[in-house]
Amino acid sequence: MAVIGVTGTDGKTTTVNMIYHILKSSGKNVSMISSINAKIGRQDYDTGFHISTPSSGQLQKYLKEAVDAKSEYFILEATSHGLDQNRLAFIDFKIGVLTNITHEHLDYHKNWGNYAFSKLKLLKNSKIKIVNLDDASFDLARKNIDGEILTYSKNKKADVNLKNVPVKLNIDGDYNLSNALAASAAADSIGIPKQQILKALSNFKGVKGRLDSVDLGQNFKVYVDFAHTPNALKNVLTTLKSKALKGGRLIAVFGSAGARDTIKRPQMGKIAGEIADVIILTSEDPRSEDPQEICEQIAKGIKSKIANKDYFIIVDRTQAINFAIDLAKDNDMVGLFGKGHERTMNIKGKEHPWDEVKTTQEAIKKRLKRE
C-alpha cells in the first residue's frame, strides 16, 4: 500500500481530501485520515477532538485496517506535532507534500526553525517530494532535502502549474487553486491521467468547515471557516472581500486559542484590521486562559495599525455570533472563523459541545422571526 503524506501550516485537510477524491474518482481503492475524519475502506471514523494526526498506535491500527480492506493508497494528514513526536515513525511514504510553512504552534516548537524542520521530516522520509514553489518554504526544502523535488505553482514556471494543469474549481478561494495543484502533482506522480484529475477537481465539493455557506434566506451572506492562523485568515478574508457586493461590509468574528501560540494574536488582529470592515473578537477554545485577555492581545494589532476601526469584544461566542448576525445589513458579508468543523470548545480545560453552523443558523432564525 502506497502512503501519501500531506503537511503544511494551511491547506492540509483540503489537499488530503482532494487527493482522496481524485484517486477515488479514478477507481482506486483508497483510504485516508484528515483532521475531520478517517475513511478506511468503506468505514468512516471520527478521529477525535482537536486532533489531526492520531497516536502512533491508533495510526498503525488504521493502516492495518486499510491493508485488510485492500487499499492501494493511504492519504495521511501529517501535523508538525505528529512529525516531531514520531507518531509517523516507521511509515515509508511514497509521496510527501508540503503546502506551506507560515506561522503556527510556536507555543510548542518555540521558534519558527524548529517548526519548519519538523515539517521537513515528512519530505526526508518520502520517495517523491512535492513542494509549493510560491511559498518561502521552497528554498528551505531545497537546501535541506536530498533528491529531486517536484514543484507546483499558481504563478511561476513549475512542474505543475495552471498552464499545464488548467484547474477549474467549483469552490471559492484562490488559495484552493494552490491546494488543487498540490493534489494534481501527487495524482500525476502516480500515473493518474490529467483529464481524470481535472474532471475530479471540477466536481470536488469542498470540505466541511471550510467556507461553508449558511443560507436561510437572509439578505446578507454568512460563511463559516476553520481559519485560525494569520495566513489562513488573510486568505479567507481576502476571498470574502472579493465576493462582497457593492456597498456591503465584511464583518469578521474570530478569536485565538488559549494555551497556544500567543505571537500570532496581534498578527491576526492586524490582518483583520486591514481587510475587514467590522471585527468582533470572541472565544476560540480559551482553555485555561482568560478569553478577555486573549481578545485584548488580538486587538493590539488592530489599534496599532488601523485608526477608527470598528471592533468589539464579546467573549461569549454564541453572543458574538448573535451580535454579528443582528449587525448585518443588506449585502453585508459575515465570516465566522476558527471553529469550522469542530464539535467542542475547550473552556477551563473541559470540552463543551459546540456546533458553529447550528449556532449560526439559530442566530439567523431569531433575526428572521423579528423581521
Kinemage of the C-alpha trace (Angstrom):
@kinemage 1
@onewidth
@group {chain A} dominant
@subgroup {mainchain}
@vectorlist {calphas} color= white
{ca met a 1} P 0.000 0.000 0.000
{ca ala a 2} L 1.433 3.373 -1.037
{ca val a 3} L 1.219 6.082 1.636
{ca ile a 4} L 0.845 9.758 0.687
{ca gly a 5} L 1.548 12.326 3.416
{ca val a 6} L 0.478 15.979 3.363
{ca thr a 7} L 1.904 18.571 5.748
{ca gly a 8} L 1.965 22.365 5.960
{ca thr a 9} L 0.567 25.201 8.053
{ca asp a 10} L -2.562 25.645 5.942
{ca gly a 11} L -4.348 23.605 3.289
{ca lys a 12} L -3.526 20.119 4.599
{ca thr a 13} L -7.094 18.909 5.094
{ca thr a 14} L -8.380 20.213 1.779
{ca thr a 15} L -5.383 18.805 -0.114
{ca val a 16} L -5.789 15.376 1.525
{ca asn a 17} L -9.469 15.331 0.581
{ca met a 18} L -8.717 16.458 -2.978
{ca ile a 19} L -6.176 13.670 -3.468
{ca tyr a 20} L -8.632 11.165 -1.999
{ca his a 21} L -11.387 12.406 -4.324
{ca ile a 22} L -9.152 12.215 -7.410
{ca leu a 23} L -7.986 8.666 -6.656
{ca lys a 24} L -11.477 7.503 -5.671
{ca ser a 25} L -12.926 9.016 -8.859
{ca ser a 26} L -10.254 7.173 -10.837
{ca gly a 27} L -11.431 3.831 -9.496
{ca lys a 28} L -8.649 3.327 -6.950
{ca asn a 29} L -9.204 1.599 -3.626
{ca val a 30} L -8.095 4.338 -1.242
{ca ser a 31} L -8.205 5.215 2.469
{ca met a 32} L -7.420 8.475 4.261
{ca ile a 33} L -7.056 10.322 7.560
{ca ser a 34} L -7.646 14.081 7.832
{ca ser a 35} L -8.419 16.419 10.717
{ca ile a 36} L -12.125 15.889 10.028
{ca asn a 37} L -12.401 12.111 9.823
{ca ala a 38} L -10.886 8.863 8.672
{ca lys a 39} L -12.186 6.839 5.730
{ca ile a 40} L -10.751 3.335 5.901
{ca gly a 41} L -12.092 1.244 3.059
{ca arg a 42} L -15.875 1.686 3.335
{ca gln a 43} L -15.770 2.583 7.030
{ca asp a 44} L -15.894 6.157 8.387
{ca tyr a 45} L -14.307 7.027 11.747
{ca asp a 46} L -14.234 10.102 13.946
{ca thr a 47} L -10.587 10.964 14.588
{ca gly a 48} L -11.192 12.855 17.852
{ca phe a 49} L -11.347 16.377 19.256
{ca his a 50} L -8.753 18.947 18.103
{ca ile a 51} L -6.588 16.135 16.690
{ca ser a 52} L -5.247 15.788 13.126
{ca thr a 53} L -2.605 13.065 13.373
{ca pro a 54} L -3.635 10.163 15.666
{ca ser a 55} L -1.302 8.493 18.151
{ca ser a 56} L 1.237 6.101 16.662
{ca gly a 57} L -0.675 3.072 17.939
{ca gln a 58} L -4.010 4.242 16.577
{ca leu a 59} L -2.374 5.214 13.295
{ca gln a 60} L -0.851 1.757 12.838
{ca lys a 61} L -4.277 0.256 13.547
{ca tyr a 62} L -5.811 2.393 10.781
{ca leu a 63} L -3.035 1.413 8.377
{ca lys a 64} L -3.566 -2.287 9.144
{ca glu a 65} L -7.316 -1.925 8.543
{ca ala a 66} L -6.593 -0.202 5.227
{ca val a 67} L -4.321 -3.078 4.172
{ca asp a 68} L -7.019 -5.569 5.153
{ca ala a 69} L -9.513 -3.541 3.087
{ca lys a 70} L -7.098 -3.949 0.141
{ca ser a 71} L -6.484 -0.207 -0.167
{ca glu a 72} L -3.932 0.648 -2.819
{ca tyr a 73} L -3.283 4.107 -1.382
{ca phe a 74} L -3.466 5.706 2.047
{ca ile a 75} L -3.508 9.523 2.312
{ca leu a 76} L -2.476 10.949 5.660
{ca glu a 77} L -2.590 14.472 7.104
{ca ala a 78} L 0.724 14.955 8.917
{ca thr a 79} L 0.927 17.684 11.558
{ca ser a 80} L 4.090 19.250 12.940
{ca his a 81} L 3.264 17.769 16.359
{ca gly a 82} L 2.756 14.324 14.850
{ca leu a 83} L 6.034 14.515 12.969
{ca asp a 84} L 8.014 15.943 15.880
{ca gln a 85} L 6.652 13.338 18.311
{ca asn a 86} L 7.405 10.484 15.882
{ca arg a 87} L 3.769 9.427 15.617
{ca leu a 88} L 4.558 8.720 11.947
{ca ala a 89} L 7.753 6.773 12.603
{ca phe a 90} L 8.255 3.561 10.606
{ca ile a 91} L 5.930 4.703 7.814
{ca asp a 92} L 7.634 4.780 4.415
{ca phe a 93} L 5.921 7.489 2.388
{ca lys a 94} L 5.749 7.117 -1.362
{ca ile a 95} L 4.799 10.812 -1.670
{ca gly a 96} L 5.266 13.729 0.704
{ca val a 97} L 3.509 17.053 0.013
{ca leu a 98} L 4.446 20.348 1.708
{ca thr a 99} L 1.778 23.020 1.163
{ca asn a 100} L 3.419 25.927 3.005
{ca ile a 101} L 5.127 26.945 6.236
{ca thr a 102} L 3.871 30.171 7.792
{ca his a 103} L 3.179 30.910 11.477
{ca glu a 104} L 1.655 28.472 13.953
{ca his a 105} L 2.340 26.318 17.040
{ca leu a 106} L 5.308 28.327 18.339
{ca asp a 107} L 3.983 27.638 21.846
{ca tyr a 108} L 5.142 24.051 21.265
{ca his a 109} L 8.046 24.381 18.826
{ca lys a 110} L 9.457 27.554 20.498
{ca asn a 111} L 10.743 29.037 17.239
{ca trp a 112} L 9.984 29.011 13.517
{ca gly a 113} L 13.072 26.962 12.685
{ca asn a 114} L 12.035 24.044 14.895
{ca tyr a 115} L 8.530 24.234 13.458
{ca ala a 116} L 9.770 24.281 9.854
{ca phe a 117} L 12.207 21.400 10.289
{ca ser a 118} L 9.500 19.248 11.864
{ca lys a 119} L 7.571 19.669 8.610
{ca leu a 120} L 10.610 18.729 6.531
{ca lys a 121} L 10.802 15.358 8.310
{ca leu a 122} L 7.957 14.205 6.076
{ca leu a 123} L 9.828 15.049 2.874
{ca lys a 124} L 13.002 13.406 4.140
{ca asn a 125} L 11.076 10.146 4.552
{ca ser a 126} L 9.317 10.353 1.165
{ca lys a 127} L 10.444 8.952 -2.185
{ca ile a 128} L 8.595 11.667 -4.139
{ca lys a 129} L 8.811 15.157 -2.636
{ca ile a 130} L 6.278 17.820 -3.710
{ca val a 131} L 6.774 21.456 -2.658
{ca asn a 132} L 4.952 24.744 -3.279
{ca leu a 133} L 7.207 26.963 -5.400
{ca asp a 134} L 5.102 30.003 -4.391
{ca asp a 135} L 5.923 29.586 -0.691
{ca ala a 136} L 9.068 30.663 1.127
{ca ser a 137} L 9.435 27.099 2.418
{ca phe a 138} L 10.628 26.001 -1.048
{ca asp a 139} L 14.115 27.448 -0.542
{ca leu a 140} L 14.381 25.800 2.877
{ca ala a 141} L 13.320 22.449 1.441
{ca arg a 142} L 15.707 22.681 -1.495
{ca lys a 143} L 18.659 23.403 0.806
{ca asn a 144} L 17.873 20.704 3.358
{ca ile a 145} L 16.276 17.845 1.406
{ca asp a 146} L 18.232 15.383 -0.706
{ca gly a 147} L 16.883 14.123 -4.004
{ca glu a 148} L 14.639 15.567 -6.677
{ca ile a 149} L 11.815 17.897 -5.686
{ca leu a 150} L 8.636 18.254 -7.752
{ca thr a 151} L 7.195 21.748 -7.708
{ca tyr a 152} L 3.784 23.300 -8.198
{ca ser a 153} L 2.816 26.948 -8.561
{ca lys a 154} L -0.110 29.185 -9.427
{ca asn a 155} L 2.096 31.887 -10.945
{ca lys a 156} L 5.565 30.523 -11.676
{ca lys a 157} L 7.113 28.028 -14.051
{ca ala a 158} L 6.855 24.803 -12.078
{ca asp a 159} L 6.455 21.096 -12.831
{ca val a 160} L 2.710 21.548 -12.238
{ca asn a 161} L 1.113 24.937 -12.860
{ca leu a 162} L -2.158 26.419 -14.097
{ca lys a 163} L -0.931 26.350 -17.716
{ca asn a 164} L -0.141 22.642 -17.949
{ca val a 165} L -2.881 21.675 -15.449
{ca pro a 166} L -5.708 24.219 -16.041
{ca val a 167} L -7.694 23.516 -12.882
{ca lys a 168} L -11.304 24.728 -12.675
{ca leu a 169} L -12.914 24.535 -9.231
{ca asn a 170} L -16.483 24.872 -8.015
{ca ile a 171} L -15.394 26.011 -4.560
{ca asp a 172} L -14.369 29.522 -3.509
{ca gly a 173} L -10.917 30.741 -2.587
{ca asp a 174} L -7.950 31.477 -4.817
{ca tyr a 175} L -5.809 29.618 -2.285
{ca asn a 176} L -7.729 26.446 -3.141
{ca leu a 177} L -6.137 26.540 -6.590
{ca ser a 178} L -2.823 26.005 -4.827
{ca asn a 179} L -4.260 23.060 -2.891
{ca ala a 180} L -5.648 21.659 -6.152
{ca leu a 181} L -2.257 21.923 -7.863
{ca ala a 182} L -0.634 20.098 -4.933
{ca ala a 183} L -3.223 17.335 -5.252
{ca ser a 184} L -2.696 17.272 -9.031
{ca ala a 185} L 1.056 16.869 -8.593
{ca ala a 186} L 0.516 13.931 -6.230
{ca ala a 187} L -2.008 12.239 -8.528
{ca asp a 188} L 0.106 12.836 -11.635
{ca ser a 189} L 3.196 11.366 -9.969
{ca ile a 190} L 1.405 8.021 -9.537
{ca gly a 191} L 0.118 7.990 -13.105
{ca ile a 192} L -3.445 9.333 -12.923
{ca pro a 193} L -4.258 10.809 -16.373
{ca lys a 194} L -4.529 14.594 -16.472
{ca gln a 195} L -8.105 14.612 -17.786
{ca gln a 196} L -9.237 12.411 -14.894
{ca ile a 197} L -7.512 14.767 -12.442
{ca leu a 198} L -9.180 17.840 -13.947
{ca lys a 199} L -12.609 16.195 -14.066
{ca ala a 200} L -12.410 15.070 -10.452
{ca leu a 201} L -11.311 18.503 -9.228
{ca ser a 202} L -14.077 20.227 -11.189
{ca asn a 203} L -16.718 18.357 -9.175
{ca phe a 204} L -14.925 18.443 -5.816
{ca lys a 205} L -17.459 19.801 -3.309
{ca gly a 206} L -15.090 21.080 -0.666
{ca val a 207} L -14.500 20.146 2.960
{ca lys a 208} L -16.761 20.588 5.963
{ca gly a 209} L -15.960 23.731 7.930
{ca arg a 210} L -14.098 25.402 5.060
{ca leu a 211} L -16.051 28.368 3.657
{ca asp a 212} L -19.386 26.747 4.444
{ca ser a 213} L -22.257 28.974 3.374
{ca val a 214} L -25.089 29.328 5.904
{ca asp a 215} L -28.125 30.479 3.921
{ca leu a 216} L -31.613 30.530 5.410
{ca gly a 217} L -32.904 33.159 3.023
{ca gln a 218} L -31.434 36.170 4.834
{ca asn a 219} L -30.475 39.255 2.796
{ca phe a 220} L -26.772 39.002 3.672
{ca lys a 221} L -24.133 36.295 3.276
{ca val a 222} L -22.757 34.173 6.114
{ca tyr a 223} L -19.751 31.840 5.937
{ca val a 224} L -18.160 29.501 8.485
{ca asp a 225} L -14.463 28.708 8.098
{ca phe a 226} L -11.765 26.977 10.156
{ca ala a 227} L -9.141 29.705 9.521
{ca his a 228} L -7.131 30.038 12.740
{ca thr a 229} L -3.670 31.120 11.566
{ca pro a 230} L -2.591 34.546 10.259
{ca asn a 231} L -2.051 33.204 6.738
{ca ala a 232} L -5.366 31.336 6.602
{ca leu a 233} L -7.256 34.339 7.999
{ca lys a 234} L -5.692 36.622 5.395
{ca asn a 235} L -6.587 34.233 2.578
{ca val a 236} L -10.202 33.744 3.596
{ca leu a 237} L -10.810 37.430 4.391
{ca thr a 238} L -9.376 38.398 1.006
{ca thr a 239} L -11.644 35.856 -0.689
{ca leu a 240} L -14.763 37.088 1.114
{ca lys a 241} L -13.851 40.726 0.455
{ca ser a 242} L -13.674 39.965 -3.257
{ca lys a 243} L -17.122 38.324 -3.093
{ca ala a 244} L -18.758 41.169 -1.178
{ca leu a 245} L -21.479 43.057 -3.015
{ca lys a 246} L -21.100 46.764 -3.676
{ca gly a 247} L -21.769 48.762 -0.549
{ca gly a 248} L -21.663 45.695 1.679
{ca arg a 249} L -19.411 45.396 4.712
{ca leu a 250} L -17.241 42.450 5.726
{ca ile a 251} L -17.918 41.528 9.367
{ca ala a 252} L -15.275 39.198 10.839
{ca val a 253} L -15.862 37.131 14.002
{ca phe a 254} L -12.859 35.292 15.413
{ca gly a 255} L -10.572 34.703 18.376
{ca ser a 256} L -7.409 32.746 19.118
{ca ala a 257} L -6.913 29.504 21.018
{ca gly a 258} L -5.751 29.644 24.610
{ca ala a 259} L -2.580 27.890 25.803
{ca arg a 260} L -1.289 28.051 22.248
{ca asp a 261} L 0.869 30.346 20.108
{ca thr a 262} L 0.471 33.878 21.528
{ca ile a 263} L 2.664 35.653 18.972
{ca lys a 264} L 0.082 35.199 16.224
{ca arg a 265} L -2.662 37.030 18.107
{ca pro a 266} L -1.763 40.659 17.254
{ca gln a 267} L -0.768 39.479 13.775
{ca met a 268} L -4.310 38.211 13.218
{ca gly a 269} L -5.669 41.497 14.569
{ca lys a 270} L -3.514 43.429 12.136
{ca ile a 271} L -4.674 41.341 9.167
{ca ala a 272} L -8.332 41.657 10.115
{ca gly a 273} L -7.915 45.380 10.632
{ca glu a 274} L -6.521 45.788 7.133
{ca ile a 275} L -9.238 43.778 5.371
{ca ala a 276} L -12.457 43.559 7.413
{ca asp a 277} L -14.829 46.484 7.968
{ca val a 278} L -16.134 45.327 11.360
{ca ile a 279} L -14.303 42.991 13.765
{ca ile a 280} L -15.904 41.049 16.618
{ca leu a 281} L -13.357 39.320 18.850
{ca thr a 282} L -14.546 36.310 20.803
{ca ser a 283} L -13.569 32.964 22.343
{ca glu a 284} L -11.940 30.121 20.429
{ca asp a 285} L -11.011 27.321 22.834
{ca pro a 286} L -9.670 29.641 25.560
{ca arg a 287} L -8.648 26.620 27.687
{ca ser a 288} L -7.023 27.857 30.911
{ca glu a 289} L -6.562 31.437 29.688
{ca asp a 290} L -8.836 34.428 30.229
{ca pro a 291} L -10.705 34.914 26.898
{ca gln a 292} L -10.991 38.664 27.530
{ca glu a 293} L -7.216 38.917 27.763
{ca ile a 294} L -6.765 36.876 24.578
{ca cys a 295} L -9.122 39.212 22.717
{ca glu a 296} L -7.272 42.265 24.029
{ca gln a 297} L -3.988 40.812 22.753
{ca ile a 298} L -5.566 40.386 19.309
{ca ala a 299} L -6.948 43.933 19.483
{ca lys a 300} L -3.447 45.380 19.972
{ca gly a 301} L -2.758 44.500 16.352
{ca ile a 302} L -5.868 46.363 15.237
{ca lys a 303} L -5.306 49.533 17.235
{ca ser a 304} L -1.620 49.809 16.428
{ca lys a 305} L -2.231 49.846 12.667
{ca ile a 306} L -5.777 50.982 11.916
{ca ala a 307} L -7.368 54.176 13.166
{ca asn a 308} L -11.117 54.386 13.886
{ca lys a 309} L -11.718 50.745 13.011
{ca asp a 310} L -14.964 49.330 14.350
{ca tyr a 311} L -14.223 46.401 16.640
{ca phe a 312} L -15.984 44.776 19.566
{ca ile a 313} L -15.002 42.241 22.218
{ca ile a 314} L -17.742 39.742 23.129
{ca val a 315} L -16.118 36.741 24.792
{ca asp a 316} L -19.223 34.537 24.744
{ca arg a 317} L -19.093 33.074 21.241
{ca thr a 318} L -22.837 32.489 20.982
{ca gln a 319} L -23.473 36.128 21.931
{ca ala a 320} L -20.789 37.269 19.477
{ca ile a 321} L -22.420 35.339 16.627
{ca asn a 322} L -25.862 36.701 17.519
{ca phe a 323} L -24.426 40.224 17.625
{ca ala a 324} L -22.785 39.804 14.201
{ca ile a 325} L -25.984 38.460 12.633
{ca asp a 326} L -28.069 41.272 14.144
{ca leu a 327} L -25.496 43.849 12.999
{ca ala a 328} L -25.526 42.700 9.365
{ca lys a 329} L -27.338 44.851 6.803
{ca asp a 330} L -28.379 44.207 3.211
{ca asn a 331} L -25.432 42.954 1.119
{ca asp a 332} L -23.116 42.560 4.128
{ca met a 333} L -20.855 39.521 4.475
{ca val a 334} L -20.391 37.814 7.866
{ca gly a 335} L -17.405 35.495 8.321
{ca leu a 336} L -17.065 33.256 11.396
{ca phe a 337} L -13.546 31.904 11.803
{ca gly a 338} L -11.575 29.470 13.950
{ca lys a 339} L -14.027 26.673 14.799
{ca gly a 340} L -15.232 25.368 11.455
{ca his a 341} L -15.991 21.644 11.707
{ca glu a 342} L -15.023 21.237 15.384
{ca arg a 343} L -17.713 19.844 17.673
{ca thr a 344} L -16.406 21.054 21.029
{ca met a 345} L -14.966 24.168 22.636
{ca asn a 346} L -12.374 23.875 25.388
{ca ile a 347} L -13.188 26.210 28.289
{ca lys a 348} L -11.185 25.960 31.523
{ca gly a 349} L -9.804 22.598 30.444
{ca lys a 350} L -13.164 20.981 29.742
{ca glu a 351} L -14.639 20.142 26.352
{ca his a 352} L -18.105 21.630 25.870
{ca pro a 353} L -20.367 20.711 22.930
{ca trp a 354} L -20.156 23.242 20.109
{ca asp a 355} L -21.601 23.434 16.614
{ca glu a 356} L -20.692 26.615 14.745
{ca val a 357} L -23.143 26.110 11.891
{ca lys a 358} L -26.049 25.207 14.175
{ca thr a 359} L -25.345 28.206 16.431
{ca thr a 360} L -25.247 30.464 13.384
{ca gln a 361} L -28.467 29.027 11.989
{ca glu a 362} L -30.208 29.680 15.316
{ca ala a 363} L -28.992 33.289 15.280
{ca ile a 364} L -30.305 33.800 11.745
{ca lys a 365} L -33.660 32.204 12.606
{ca lys a 366} L -34.077 34.551 15.588
{ca arg a 367} L -33.395 37.548 13.402
{ca leu a 368} L -35.748 36.429 10.629
{ca lys a 369} L -38.557 35.915 13.141
{ca arg a 370} L -38.210 39.519 14.291
{ca glu a 371} L -38.336 40.915 10.768
